[in-house]
Amino acid sequence: MTLWRLEWLRLVRTRRLVAILGAYLFFGLTGPLTARYLDRILGGIGTEGVRVQLPAPTPADGIAQFTGNASQIGLLVVVLVAASALAFDARREMAVFLRTRVRGAAAVILPAYLVSAAAAVSALTLGTLAAWYETAVLLGGLPVARLLVGLACGALFLAFAVAVTALAAAITRGVAATAGAALAALLALAVADGLTGVPWLPTRLAGAMETLVRGEPATGLPAGAALTAALTAGALAAAVAVSDRREL
């Protein structure tokens, strides 16, 4: 059995694939619904006599609800699933079994990375299609080209997030430590984005879909995509280099 098949079977048989797909599909279906009926939801839980009146929702609001949840809870699920696959040194028996059958850590890390990243991108695509359909039914049509570009940006960000998780797994030991370190690094990037407003940070790609469908200019997205791709490759290379030098 190849390591590629091993990673795929582990993803499927442990129901981790179901967790990723289910999370994004849920937000894809409920995001536009929330945007469409938000005024009624708030009115139902408000104080008696207080009337909640919001602007009429637009198609972009449906996508915004989806991307908001996907970039937070969805990303959390992706990092946790990726950490469980990439932190193979956390289980000594598994680490010995794998490392004594390959020439270098790259043969172990790359299958785990690519399978995890592919699962994350597939989940994002499924959730986007669901959000697209629900938005078209409830709120109206969306600019298709901009939506697809936003999807590509989101997919690149998830590939970057899984690469950061791979590097965290090489530096730390344990699934919890790996997930915590990766999430801390991604949170630090988000904070830096909020404080500096730099338009080409990787975190901008996570919200690019909303930005684009609202018709806003894609300022910094090409540079951000190039930087994110470079950082993804660098994180993977660093993960392999650190893992190759690690003692069991």
C-alpha positions, -999 to +999 in steps of 0.1 A: +000+000+000+014+034-010+015+064+014-009+082-010-035+054-005-028+053+032-036+090+036-067+087+016-080+057+035-072+074+068-091+106+057-121+086+046-123+058+073-119+082+102-147+104+089-124+134+087-134+140+051-171+140+062-163+166+088-146+189+063-172+185+036-201+187+061-188+219+077-185+238+044-217+224+029-236+234+061-223+270+059-229+271+021-266+262+026-273+283+057-253+314+049-277+328+022-307+317+043-293+337+073-288+368+050-323+365+036-341+362+069-318+380+093-343+407+100-369+381+111-344+362+131-334+393+150-370+404+154-379+371+168-353+373+196-356+410+202-373+429+231-411+432+228-420+465+211-386+469+195-387+466+157-356+455+139-353+469+104-323+461+082-315+471+046-328+447+020-302+418+016-283+416-017-268+385-034-234+396-021-247+393+015-254+356+010-218+350+000-206+372+028-224+350+053-208+319+038-173+332+036-174+347+072-182+313+087-160+293+063-129+315+070-134+309+108-150+276+117-143+260+084-106+269+086-105+255+122-118+221+110-093+221+081-063+228+104-074+201+129-078+175+102-045+185+086-027+184+120-039+149+126-024+138+093+008+158+094+018+153+130+029+117+124+059+121+148+034+124+176+029+087+175+062+070+180+052+037+165+038+053+134+069+076+130+092+046+132+071+026+108+070+054+082+106+068+085+122+034+082+104+028+049+112+060+031+144+079+022+133+112+035+105+131+053+093+145+020+079+111+010+057+112+041+049+149+043+039+155+007+012+128+004-003+140+038-002+176+027-017+171-008-045+148+004-054+172+032-052+203+009-073+185-018-099+177+008-100+213+020-103+227-015-130+202-024-150+212+007-146+249-001-158+242-037-188+222-025-197+249+000-193+277-026-216+258-051-242+254-024-240+291-014-242+301-051-273+280-056-290+292-024-281+328-032-295+326-067-328+312-054-332+335-024-314+367-033-306+369-070-277+362-094-240+367-088-212+377-111-199+343-121-164+352-132-157+372-100-172+343-079-148+318-095-118+340-090-127+344-054-130+306-051-095+302-066-082+328-040-099+309-012-085+276-024-049+291-025-054+303+011-064+269+023-034+253+006-013+279+025-030+271+058-023+234+054+014+242+045+016+263+077+002+233+096+029+210+080+056+234+093+040+235+127+040+197+128+077+196+120+085+221+147+062+208+175+051+174+186+015+163+191-017+170+172-029+196+197+004+215+197+005+214+159-030+227+155-025+254+182+007+266+166-008+267+131-039+286+143-017+310+163+003+318+132-028+323+110-044+345+137-012+366+139-014+372+101-051+382+105-042+406+133-014+421+112-038+425+083-063+443+105-037+466+120-017+475+089-043+472+062-017+457+038-037+444+008-014+416-002-012+395+029-024+359+026-054+365+048-069+388+022-074+358+000-098+342+025-123+371+021-116+377-016-148+361-027-170+385-008-149+415-020-151+405-056-189+397-057-195+431-041-179+446-072-150+461-052-116+464-069-093+435-065-065+457-051-035+437-040-050+403-049-025+394-077+004+403-054-012+385-025-017+354-045+019+354-057+032+359-021+009+332-007+021+307-033+057+315-025+050+312+013+032+279+007+062+264-011+086+279+015+066+264+044+066+230+028+103+231+021+110+242+056+088+214+070+107+188+050+141+202+061+132+204+098+116+169+097+147+154+080+168+166+110+144+155+137+154+127+161+128+101+169 
